[in-house]
Amino acid sequence: MKKKICIIGAGLGGLSAAIRLANKGYEVDLYEQNDLVGGKAGEINEQGYRFDTGPSLLTMPNVIKELFDECGVNIDDYITINKLDIICKYFYPDKTIINAYSDLNKFGKEVDEKTNDNSSSLNNYLNYCNTIYDYAGDLFLTKDIFTTSTYLNKKAFSTLLNINKIDPFRTMDEANSSFFKDQKLVQLFNRYGTYSGSNPYLAPATLNIISHVEYNQGSYIPVGGIYSITKALWKLAVQKNVNIFLNKKIDEIVVENSVAKAIRIGENNIQYDKIISNVDVNYTFKNLIKNINSRESNRYSKMRPSFSGLVFYWGIKQEFPQLETHNILFSSNYRSEFDYLFINKTIPNDPTIYIYISSKLNKSDAPMGKENWFVMVNAPYIHNQNWETEIKVARYTITKKINEFLNIDIEKLIEFEKILSPIDIQNRTGSYLGSIYGIASNDKLAAFKRQSNKSKSIKNLYFCGGSAHPGGGIPLVILSGKIVSDIICGEDKND
């Protein structure tokens, strides 16, 4: 008989695990509390405007291609992925504008012409980031780092012998400041700490691996936006006979004698051989598992969550040729932003603003002559804030700053608006305290403190998604699904 697998949450990690396990011959049931799959990688489609709700950039597209290859199908039949010419356009308070080109020679010229650094500094830095990836990428991103067998090979042994090469003992800011004398470039590369919801002044420099995948490997957007990735995986899951149940909220993971045996929906228990939670780890332990007080759950609950986000989805009745698909309006004091987020637990009074306009590439995402603006600032995790006030103040600050940077009156141009707050993120995606990335990576051993993909205290319970190893972001959550499926297949092979 086929073994039955339950996956809770149809985010990209859950879809990845479901597809792979179904392809291996398991019977897979995938449950989603919302009416669409995708989790944070969802979409809004109203009044002629389409928005990606969460992730807005794709790196490491080979991770998606490998999933389709594993299933014996051609990815080109499901999705078209295009490389960006300009990864991001950076606006600084002193009116400096830096275009981060995909072409590193062109990016180098920007650095030569607009900063006190030079293209040689940029090349040296990106070579350093490449070295981190060479030593840490395969080991820490594609494998279960919590099992001894992962380290029983020459490559892993080489990484452990050359641990300094992955730079775990400096912070991102310390490392970046050693390569660049111009604070504009330090700020630009410190920004990548936010990709894990972390503080670059505390997070280990190992996270500079992110700069490698974005610049050396390239940055991409699919035709149809990020949600086209969700739709492609959804289609493949159906073709692989994954049973997808929408609008189905799981009330409990039934655990007997420290073994996950079933799920409960209302009064009904459904038995499974193995259960995978694609929901936030803390939410799983606190809300889905009853009367369990394990060292594992207690340890994780004491860790500081990553920050959250506040997003305004604006339909703008004008086009702005001075903007790119991805834009950053930087703050004047970057370090203080993280003090606001992690110490004051409030939205900064001078936030860095991210503006993603997918209609620059996909014209159908907005009516003719108009644009769809995804406007986001980092926000603290939920901690007794008055969010109505936080949102009101932040909206005023954001519109004022946009007006100053672009010399416009943005308020007059907004004809459609929706808001995503940390409260909404918690309610819609099960993200504990609205934290987007699970725990923050604000110390040197952060990688080893993240939840393992296999529970240490409950047999037959597994985790995937952004709060589990290897972390958040499209490629990593898809890899988390791969790691979980590899663990389960390996266990059954040895039985």
GIBEL-V938372 format. One record per residue. SS is DSSP state (H for helix, E for strand, C for the rest). Layout:
BEGIN
ss=[SS;SS]
END
This chain:
BEGIN
ss=[C;C;C;E;E;E;E;E;C;C;E;H;H;H;H;H;H;H;H;H;H;H;H;C;C;C;E;E;E;E;E;C;C;C;C;C;C;E;C;C;C;C;E;E;E;E;C;C;E;E;E;E;C;C;C;C;C;E;E;C;C;H;H;H;H;H;H;H;H;H;C;C;C;C;H;H;H;C;C;C;E;E;E;C;C;E;E;E;E;E;E;C;C;C;C;C;E;E;E;E;E;C;C;H;H;H;H;H;H;H;H;H;H;H;C;C;C;C;H;H;H;H;H;H;H;H;H;H;H;H;H;H;H;H;H;H;H;H;H;H;H;H;C;C;C;C;C;H;H;H;H;C;C;H;H;H;H;H;H;H;H;C;H;H;H;H;C;C;C;C;E;H;H;H;H;H;H;H;H;C;C;C;H;H;H;H;H;H;H;H;H;H;H;H;H;H;C;C;C;C;C;C;C;E;H;H;H;H;H;H;H;H;H;H;H;H;C;C;E;E;E;E;C;C;C;C;H;H;H;H;H;H;H;H;H;H;H;H;H;C;C;C;E;E;E;C;C;C;C;C;C;E;E;E;E;E;C;C;E;E;E;E;E;E;E;C;C;E;E;E;E;C;C;E;E;E;E;C;C;C;H;H;H;H;H;H;H;H;C;C;C;C;C;C;H;H;H;H;H;H;H;C;C;C;E;C;C;E;E;E;E;E;E;E;E;E;C;C;C;C;C;C;C;C;C;E;E;E;E;C;C;C;C;H;H;H;H;H;H;H;H;H;H;H;C;C;C;C;C;C;C;C;E;E;E;E;C;H;H;H;C;C;H;H;H;C;C;C;C;C;E;E;E;E;E;E;E;E;E;C;C;C;C;C;C;C;H;H;H;H;H;H;H;H;H;H;H;H;H;H;H;H;H;H;H;H;C;C;C;H;H;H;H;E;E;E;E;E;E;E;C;H;H;H;H;H;H;H;H;C;C;H;H;H;C;C;C;C;E;C;C;C;C;C;C;H;H;H;H;C;E;C;C;E;C;C;C;C;E;C;E;E;E;C;C;C;C;E;C;C;C;C;C;H;H;H;H;H;H;H;H;H;H;H;H;H;H;H;H;H;H;H;H;H;C]
END
